Structures are given as C-alpha cells and as structure tokens.
Amino acid sequence: MRELRRVASQDIAAPALRPTLWKLLLGYLPPDRALWSSELAKKRSQYKHFKDDLLMNPSEIIRRMHNSTSHDIDDAKPHTRALLSRSQITHGDHPLSLGKTSIWNQFFQDTEIIEQIDRDVKRTHPDMHFFSGDSQFAKSNQEAFKNILIIFAKLNPGIRYVQGMNEVLAPLFYVFRNDPDEENAGFAEADTFFCFVELLSGFQDNFCKQLDNSIVGIRSTITRLSQLLKEHDEELWRHLEITTKVNPQFYAFRWITLLLTQEFDFADILHIWDTLLSDPEGPKETLLRVCCAMLILVRRRLLAGDFTSNLKLLQSYPSTNISHLLHVANKLRVQSV
C-alpha cells in the first residue's frame, strides 16, 4: 500500500487503473486481493438492501408490513395484496397524520430534501454529456446520483444532505462508471455510495453546521489554511489578510468544502484527487497544502492587486499546470517537516 500511494501521488499512467486504485486508497477494497470478490459481493448486496428499504414510498412500506403479518389473504386474488381496507390503516400510518412517529410525516420531510437533491443533480457539470442531457445514459447516471444522495441523507440524519455534496460525488461516480471492467461499471452506483461515505468521513465536519465554530469545523479548517500561508509566505499572507482584507472565507470555503471540484477542468480534478486520496496523512492535510500552493502560484498578481481584483482572481482561479501545482504543494510538506 505504501508503494501504491507513492505511485498514485506522482501520477497515474493509465486512467484505466484509477477505479481500482481509488477503491483501495479509500479502504473500500482490502489490500488482500483474494478478498476483493467476496467483499464487493457483500457491499453490493448491502446497498441493494438500502435501496429496497429506504427508497420506498410509505404506501409500499405499509403494504409490505401488512402482508408480512397477514396470513388470511385470499391467494386466489393476488390483486388484493396491494390494497388495504380503511380499517386496517392505523392512525400513525395515515397520510394526514402529523405524529412524529408517522412514516408519512417523515416521508413529507424527506420530500423537501429529495427535491433539493434533484435540482442539484441536474446542475452537476451541465457541460458534460455524462452528467447532463436527454440521453438515456445521462438520465440513468442522474438517477444513480439521486439514489446515492438520498440514501446517504437518510442514513446520516445528523448531516442529511448539504448542497455541494453532488459536486463531491461526481468524480467518484464518473471514475467508477467508466471502469473498463463492465461488471464493475455496472455496480458503479453501489461502489460509489460506499466510497462517498469513506471520503466524507474525513470531511464530514465541513458539512455539519453544528460544528461550524468548533475546533474541527469548516472555520477552523480555513484558519489552518491561513496559518499555513503565513508559515510559508508571510508577505503574501499579510498583503491578503491585513492590507487588502481578503478574508480566506471569501474564497477558501468553496475550495475546501467542494474539494476543489469547481476550480479546475474535470480531468485536472481527477489528477488532483489522485494526490488527495493517496496521502497517508489523509486527504484533508493535502487539500490544505494544495490550496496554499494555489495562492503562492499567483502571488505576483495578488501582491499587485487590491481587494476587488484579488477576490475576483481567487473566486475564478486561472488555468494552471496541475503537475506543477501538486509539486509546489508537496514542497510545502517537505518544508513543514
């Protein structure tokens, strides 16, 4: 694994290896190759159960609950299995019930989140036919996207769904759906779900509003970026934060929470993520070094700029050589050590 991380951090010669590599780096696949088949079968079966249990309309849940306990249904009339008489519907199961334990009440609360997910999924990389358009392929990918985000929201009530998660999900699903192995590509939705959970486990503090002001929340992470810049380029730090008053929250919030997915071309994002995922320290520290390197690479323009021009530059980061950017980021690690 150490050698694998080293190779991945430098560059991947064959993108065809990326799906398997990312699954290994995220801990979804165990290092022992002999266990891959059984582990994948177990996880994919588990995801199918999630879909069956969590993407079901309350009417279907009630019907199944009734069928599982009822032994006196006429087998000669199979259509009667789908219908319940009014007397069989409890108050808590009624669609108009406002009780907190009512599955309908929960369903209507979920509907608002599902509508937000649907809107965000349709806005994901509108310039790429993989994610957007009227083709059956794009619609199938959007449906998989929605399923993953809805299931994640339901299984993680403390976080639910936060806008921007769709952008973090996109590189994972794209890579796994384009796996040259057709069987793996066919299970991209399940594999992406579990890898998404693994990835977010390292960044969940950024999405939890209750932790915004804590020592592990997003504001703390942004402060660490500011400290990193001060450590490596105090002149630039002073110009940005004291002279021109460009608070890092104005630009770094998006960089960090969306893992740079909005700042570069899609192919460059995949290259950056190779490095993020391969760092033995975890992706968060590498992400901060890459963000710091982004500032250093445009330092001349920033030092010559005022509040308005600097903010515009950092909110719309210019095209850059990604290999060089990652090289500069890696030098920051060496200097820190």
N, C-alpha and C positions, 0 to 999 in steps of 0.2 A: 504493500500500500504506500510505503514511503516513496518508492521509486515511481509508482503510478502518479502520485501527487506532484513529484518533481517534473515529470514529463508533461503532465497536464498544465502545470503553471507556466511552462515555457511556450508551448504551442501544440496544437493538435494537427498533425499532418493530414489525417484522414477524418473528415467530419462524420464518416460512417461509424466511427468508434465512439462518437460523443454520447449517444443514448446509453450505452452500457457503462461508459466511464462516469457519467453523471449519476447513474443509479448506484454505482459503487461509492463515489465520493459523498453522496448524501446518506449512505448507510442503508439504502433500500435493498441492495443486493449484499449478501455477506461476502467476505473475501474468499471463502472456500467455494470454488466454482462448482463442486459436486452438489452443493446445497441450492444452487440457483433455481433449478426446475421446481423443486418442492416448495421453496419459499415464494416463488412467483405464483404458483397454483393456489397456495393458501391465501395470499394477499388479494389476488383477483377474485377469489370466491368470497372473501370478506367484503370486498367492495360491492359485489353483486347483492349481497345481503343488505348493505347500506342503502342501495338504490331501492330495493324491494320494500324496505321498512320506512325510509324517510322521504321518498318522493311520491308517496301515495296520498290520494285525496281522502279526507276524512270519511266520506261515504263508503269508500272501499275498505277502510280500516274497520268501520263498524260492521260492515257486511261480513268481513273475514272473522271478526271476533264472534259474531253470532253463529256463523257456520261451524266454527271450531268447537262450540259448546252445545250446538243443537244436534240432536240425534233423531228427530222425528220429522225431518223434511222428506217430502214425497220424492223418491228417486225417479219416479216416472215423469216428473215435471221439473226438469232441470232449470227452466227459466225462473222458477220461484226462488232459487237460491240467491238471485241478485236483488230481491225485494224484501223489505221488512215492513210488517204492518205497523201502524202508528203505536199500538200498544207495546210493541217490542222496543221502541226507541226510548231510552232513559232521558231524563231532563238534561243530564250532562252531555249527552250525545246529540242534543237538538241544535240545529244551526243557529237558532236565535239565543241560545244560552250564553250568558255573559260571565259565567263562573270561570275562575282562573284555571280550574282543572279540566274545563271543557276542551276537547280536542279541536272543536270548531273555533273556539276563541283563539287557540294557538295558531290554527290554520290562517285566520284572518290577519294575525300579527305577522306571520311568515310572508303573507302575500305582498306586503309593502317592501320587504327585503328582496323578494323574488323579482318584483318589478324593477327595483334599482339594479339588481344583477343583470336583468335582461337589457336594460338601457346601456349599461357599461360594456357588456359583451359586444353589443352591436357597434360600439365606438372603438373597439380594440383594433388597432392597426388597420384603419379603413383603406389604406393604400395597398394592402396585401390580399391577394385573392384567397390565400389560405384561410384568413380570418373573416373576410368580408365579401359580400356579393350575393348573387341569387343562385349560384351553383349548388347542387346537392351536396357537394363536398364541403363547401363553406358552411352551409346550414347544419350539416352533421357535426362539424367542428364546433360551431356555436352552441349546439345542443349539449355536447360533451362539456364545454366550458361551463354552461349554466348548471349542469348536474353537479360538477365538482364543487363549485362555489356554494350552491345551496346546501349540499351535504356537509361541507365544512362549516357553514354558518350554524347548522342545526346541531352538529356535534360539539361546537365550541361556543356555547351561549355567553361566555364571558367576553368574547371578542365579536362574535357574529360575523357579519360581512362589513368590511370597510372599503370605501371607494378607493380604487387603485390596486386592489388585490388581483383584479383581472389582468393588469399590466404585468404583475409579478408572475402570474400563472402562464402568460403567453409563451415565454421562451421554453419553459419545461414542456408544455404540450406540443409545441412546434417540433422540438427535438425528438420527442418520443413518437410522435405521429409519423415522422419521416424516417423512422428506423428501417434500414434495408431488410431486416428480418420481418416478413409480413405478419407472422404470428404476434410478435411484439408490437408492431404498429397497430394491429387490431385490438390490442389491450392497452392502448395509449391512455385512455381515459382513467382506467384503474391505476396504472403505474404513475401517472401524473398526479393523481389525488394524493397518494402516499408520499411522493417526493415533495409535493407542495407543502404537506404537513411538516415534513422534516425540515424543509428550508425555512418555513415560517417559525419553527420552534426557536430558531436562532435570532429571529427579528420580531417576535410577537409583541415585545414591549413597545415597539414603534407603532403598533396598531391598537394598543389598549389605552383608551382615553383616560382611564383612572390613573394610569402611570405617567401621564404627560410630564408632571412636575417632579417625579421621583428620581432617584439616583440611577434608575435603569430605563427611564422613559426616553422619548424622542428628543426632548430638550437637552437632556443630559448627554445624549449621543452627539448632538450638534455642538455642544460646549466642548466635547472632547476633540471634535474636528478643529475648532478654533484654537485649542491648546496645541494641537499637532502642528498647525500652520505657524503659530508663534514660536514653537520649538525649532522649526526648520527654516523659517524665513520671517524673522521678526519685523523687518522693514515692510514687507508686504502686508503682514497682519496689522501693523499699526496704521498703514495707509487705508486699508479697508474698514477696519472697525473703529478707529479713532478719528482719522482725518475726514474720510468720506461717509462715515456712519452706515456702511453697507453691512447690516446685521446678517450673519450667516443663515438665520432662519428664513430670510427672503429668497434664498436660492437652494440652500442645502437640505431643507425639509423635503423637497421633491426628490433630490438626488438620492437621499438616504432611504426614505420610505419606499420608493419605487425601484430601488436597486439600479439606478442609472438607466432604466429602460426607456426613458423619454428623452435622453440626451444624445443618443447616437443611433446610427443606422442599425438595423436588426442584426446583420451579420457581425457588426462590431460588438453588439451587446453579447452575443454568444461567445465571442472571443474573451470579453471581459469576465463573463461568468465562469469560463474555464478556470480562470485565475482565482476568482472568488471562492469557488467550490473546492478548489484543490488545496487551499491554505490549511495546514494542520492546526493553526490557531483558531480557525473558524472564519466564516465569510465577513463578519462584522468588522474586524480589525483591518482586513484587506480593503474593504469598501471605504473605510475612512482614509486609508493611505492613497487610494485611487482618487478620492475627492480632493485630497490635499495636493496631489500631483496635478490635477486639473487646474487648480489655482496657480501653481508655480509655472505651468507651461504658458500661461497667458499673463505672467506677472508684468511684463513690459507695458502691455496695453492697460492693465489695471492700475499700475503706478502713474500712468499718464492721464487716467480718466477721473471723472467726478462721479458723484452718486448715481446720476441718471445713466451715464454711459456704462459704468461698471455693472449696474444692476441688469441692464439690457444684455450685456455680454454674457453674464453668468446665468441668466434665465433662458438664454438661447445660445448654448455653448457652441463655439465654432468647430467645424470639421477638423479632425486631428489624426495623427498617425497613432493607432491604438497600441501597436507594439512598443512604440517609444513611450507612450503614456504609462504602460504597465512596467516598463523598465525604470522609469523615474519613480514610480510608486514602490518598486522593490528596493531601490536605493534608499528610500526613506526608512524602510525596515532595517536595513544594514546600519544606517546612521544611528537609529534609535538604540540598537543593540550595542 
